[in-house]
């Protein structure tokens, strides 16, 4: 599933469509999306893992789920859920994703203070919410979009390792200074993720995700499906403390 930094890159690829008008709508998606025909793309926003295409008084929300993707001016060899044909003979297409039309102001749906890459991000709120989760595993907290919107499995694994916290730690047992360090690492690594992804070199900067050996201890990493989400988790039993 694409994480917050990847969604920002997707938004950047579409900025050239701003100011252009939809001439035709195609694809097998919901019929309500046909109402975008004749509307002009006025803005593009992101919130965590959501791509938000604003057409005046309505917004198309795109969530790429596990296997979704998008393409600009595709060759039409794949069956798209939605294809928007714009003025200037340009198109954008979306595949295997969730699409929803929002007709209310975005502020009624989204809190940008929980978005880890937003300028309005408030880390103190994330620390407070984690501390209040009590018996919840910290690996689950780092996948909760109402705490750290935009965080996914890569960010979860990498930040827990950098903060030296075992993924099976209970959130309520982790000291507040350690939680603050973890939340700081989330923001810091998310920015690095975005920078590395722009250069197409993210993989060479990953310390534990899909790696075999702990770079600190030089022993095999653990690889298990942990937490309520049952997502793959890579960690070191030696240098990541379990609280």
C-alpha positions as CSV (number, residue, x, y, z in Angstrom):
1,X,0.0,0.0,0.0
2,X,1.5,3.4,-1.0
3,X,2.5,5.5,2.0
4,X,2.2,9.2,2.5
5,X,5.4,10.2,0.7
6,X,4.4,8.2,-2.4
7,X,1.0,9.9,-2.5
8,X,2.7,13.3,-2.5
9,X,4.8,12.2,-5.5
10,X,1.6,11.1,-7.2
11,X,0.1,14.5,-6.6
12,X,3.1,16.2,-8.0
13,X,2.8,14.2,-11.3
14,X,-0.7,15.5,-11.7
15,X,-0.1,19.2,-11.1
16,X,0.0,19.9,-14.9
17,X,-3.7,19.1,-15.0
18,X,-4.7,21.9,-12.7
19,X,-6.8,24.4,-14.6
20,X,-7.8,21.9,-17.2
21,X,-11.4,20.7,-17.8
22,X,-12.7,17.1,-17.9
23,X,-14.0,16.4,-21.4
24,X,-14.9,12.8,-21.0
25,X,-15.2,10.2,-18.2
26,X,-14.6,6.5,-18.7
27,X,-13.9,3.3,-16.8
28,X,-15.9,0.9,-14.7
29,X,-16.1,3.0,-11.6
30,X,-19.2,4.4,-9.8
31,X,-21.6,6.3,-12.0
32,X,-21.5,9.3,-9.7
33,X,-18.0,10.0,-11.0
34,X,-19.6,10.9,-14.4
35,X,-20.6,14.2,-12.7
36,X,-17.0,15.3,-13.1
37,X,-17.5,15.8,-16.9
38,X,-17.3,19.5,-17.7
39,X,-15.6,20.4,-14.4
40,X,-12.2,22.0,-14.0
41,X,-9.5,20.6,-11.7
42,X,-8.9,23.5,-9.3
43,X,-6.5,22.0,-6.8
44,X,-4.8,18.8,-5.6
45,X,-4.2,17.9,-2.0
46,X,-3.0,14.9,0.0
47,X,-3.9,13.6,3.4
48,X,-1.9,10.6,4.5
49,X,-2.6,7.9,2.0
50,X,-5.5,9.8,0.3
51,X,-5.0,11.7,-3.0
52,X,-7.6,14.5,-3.2
53,X,-8.5,16.0,-6.6
54,X,-10.6,19.1,-6.2
55,X,-13.1,20.0,-8.9
56,X,-14.7,23.2,-7.4
57,X,-17.5,22.1,-5.0
58,X,-16.6,18.4,-5.1
59,X,-13.5,16.3,-4.5
60,X,-12.5,13.0,-5.9
61,X,-10.8,11.0,-3.2
62,X,-8.4,8.3,-4.4
63,X,-7.2,5.5,-2.0
64,X,-4.8,3.1,-3.7
65,X,-5.4,0.3,-1.2
66,X,-2.9,-2.5,-1.5
67,X,-2.4,-2.8,-5.3
68,X,-3.8,0.4,-6.8
69,X,-1.9,2.7,-9.2
70,X,-2.3,5.6,-11.5
71,X,-1.0,6.6,-14.9
72,X,-0.8,9.8,-17.0
73,X,-1.6,9.4,-20.7
74,X,-1.7,5.5,-20.5
75,X,-1.7,3.2,-23.5
76,X,-5.1,1.9,-22.6
77,X,-3.9,-1.7,-22.5
78,X,-5.2,-2.1,-18.9
79,X,-8.8,-1.9,-17.8
80,X,-9.0,1.2,-15.6
81,X,-11.5,1.9,-12.9
82,X,-11.6,5.6,-13.9
83,X,-10.2,7.5,-16.8
84,X,-10.5,11.3,-16.9
85,X,-9.9,12.8,-20.3
86,X,-9.0,16.5,-20.1
87,X,-8.7,19.4,-22.5
88,X,-5.4,19.3,-24.4
89,X,-5.9,15.6,-25.2
90,X,-4.4,14.5,-21.8
91,X,-5.7,11.8,-19.5
92,X,-5.2,10.4,-16.1
93,X,-6.2,6.8,-15.2
94,X,-6.7,5.0,-11.9
95,X,-6.5,1.2,-11.4
96,X,-7.5,-1.2,-8.6
97,X,-8.2,1.6,-6.1
98,X,-11.1,3.0,-4.0
99,X,-12.8,6.1,-5.4
100,X,-15.2,8.4,-3.6
101,X,-16.8,11.8,-4.3
102,X,-16.8,14.2,-1.5
103,X,-19.2,17.1,-1.7
104,X,-18.6,18.6,1.7
105,X,-15.7,20.9,2.6
106,X,-12.5,18.9,3.1
107,X,-12.1,20.3,6.6
108,X,-15.2,18.3,7.7
109,X,-13.5,15.1,6.7
110,X,-9.8,15.6,7.4
111,X,-7.6,16.7,10.3
112,X,-4.3,17.8,8.8
113,X,-2.7,17.9,12.3
114,X,-2.3,14.1,12.2
115,X,-0.7,14.1,8.7
116,X,3.0,13.3,9.2
117,X,4.1,15.3,6.2
118,X,1.7,18.3,6.6
119,X,2.9,21.7,7.6
120,X,0.1,21.6,10.2
121,X,1.3,18.3,11.8
122,X,1.2,18.4,15.6
123,X,3.6,15.7,17.1
124,X,2.3,16.3,20.6
125,X,-1.1,15.1,19.6
126,X,0.4,11.9,18.2
127,X,2.3,11.3,21.5
128,X,-0.8,11.9,23.5
129,X,-2.9,9.5,21.4
130,X,-0.3,6.8,21.6
131,X,0.1,7.1,25.4
132,X,-3.7,6.8,25.7
133,X,-3.8,3.5,23.7
134,X,-2.8,1.6,26.8
135,X,-2.5,-2.1,25.9
136,X,-2.4,-1.5,22.2
137,X,0.8,-2.6,20.5
138,X,3.0,0.2,19.3
139,X,3.3,-1.5,15.9
140,X,-0.5,-1.1,15.6
141,X,-0.3,2.6,16.7
142,X,2.1,3.3,13.8
143,X,-0.5,1.9,11.3
144,X,-3.4,3.9,12.8
145,X,-4.2,6.7,10.3
146,X,-6.0,8.7,13.0
147,X,-2.7,9.0,14.9
148,X,0.0,9.2,12.2
149,X,-1.8,9.6,8.9
150,X,0.5,8.6,6.0
151,X,2.5,6.1,8.0
152,X,2.6,2.5,6.6
153,X,4.5,-0.7,6.9
154,X,7.8,0.7,5.7
155,X,7.7,3.8,8.0
156,X,6.5,1.6,10.9
157,X,9.4,-0.8,10.6
158,X,12.1,1.8,10.0
159,X,11.1,4.2,12.7
160,X,10.7,1.5,15.4
161,X,14.2,0.3,14.6
162,X,15.7,3.8,14.6
163,X,14.0,4.6,18.0
164,X,15.1,1.2,19.3
165,X,11.6,0.1,20.3
166,X,10.4,-3.5,20.0
167,X,7.2,-3.7,17.9
168,X,5.5,-5.8,20.6
169,X,5.8,-3.0,23.2
170,X,2.5,-1.8,24.7
171,X,2.0,1.8,24.0
172,X,1.0,2.7,27.5
173,X,4.2,1.1,28.9
174,X,6.5,3.2,26.8
175,X,7.9,6.3,28.7
176,X,6.8,9.6,27.3
177,X,10.4,10.7,26.3
178,X,10.7,7.5,24.3
179,X,7.3,8.1,22.6
180,X,8.4,11.7,21.7
181,X,11.6,10.3,20.2
182,X,9.5,7.8,18.2
183,X,7.1,10.4,16.9
184,X,10.1,12.6,15.9
185,X,11.5,9.7,14.0
186,X,8.3,9.2,12.1
187,X,8.3,12.7,10.8
188,X,12.1,12.6,10.1
189,X,12.0,9.3,8.3
190,X,8.9,10.3,6.3
191,X,10.7,13.3,4.9
192,X,13.8,11.2,4.1
193,X,11.5,8.6,2.5
194,X,10.1,11.3,0.2
195,X,13.6,12.6,-0.6
196,X,14.9,9.1,-1.4
197,X,11.9,8.2,-3.4
198,X,12.3,11.3,-5.6
199,X,15.8,10.0,-6.5
200,X,14.5,6.4,-6.9
201,X,16.9,5.1,-4.2
202,X,14.7,4.4,-1.2
203,X,15.6,0.7,-1.1
204,X,19.3,1.3,-0.4
205,X,18.5,3.4,2.6
206,X,16.2,0.9,4.4
207,X,17.9,-0.5,7.5
208,X,15.4,-3.3,8.4
209,X,12.5,-3.5,6.0
210,X,12.9,-6.6,3.9
211,X,16.5,-6.9,5.3
212,X,18.0,-10.1,6.7
213,X,20.5,-8.8,9.3
214,X,20.5,-6.1,12.0
215,X,22.9,-3.4,10.9
216,X,23.7,-2.6,14.5
217,X,24.1,-6.1,16.0
218,X,25.0,-8.1,12.9
219,X,22.6,-10.9,13.8
220,X,19.5,-12.2,11.9
221,X,16.5,-9.9,12.1
222,X,13.1,-11.3,13.2
223,X,10.4,-11.4,10.6
224,X,6.8,-11.9,11.8
225,X,3.3,-10.8,11.1
226,X,2.4,-8.9,14.2
227,X,-0.5,-6.8,15.6
228,X,-4.1,-6.5,14.5
229,X,-3.0,-5.6,11.0
230,X,-0.9,-8.8,10.7
231,X,1.6,-6.9,8.5
232,X,5.2,-8.0,8.1
233,X,7.4,-6.7,10.8
234,X,11.2,-6.8,10.9
235,X,13.0,-6.2,14.1
236,X,16.0,-7.0,16.3
237,X,15.4,-8.8,19.6
238,X,18.8,-7.6,20.8
239,X,18.7,-3.8,20.3
240,X,15.0,-2.9,20.2
241,X,13.7,-2.7,23.8
242,X,10.4,-4.3,24.7
243,X,8.5,-2.1,27.2
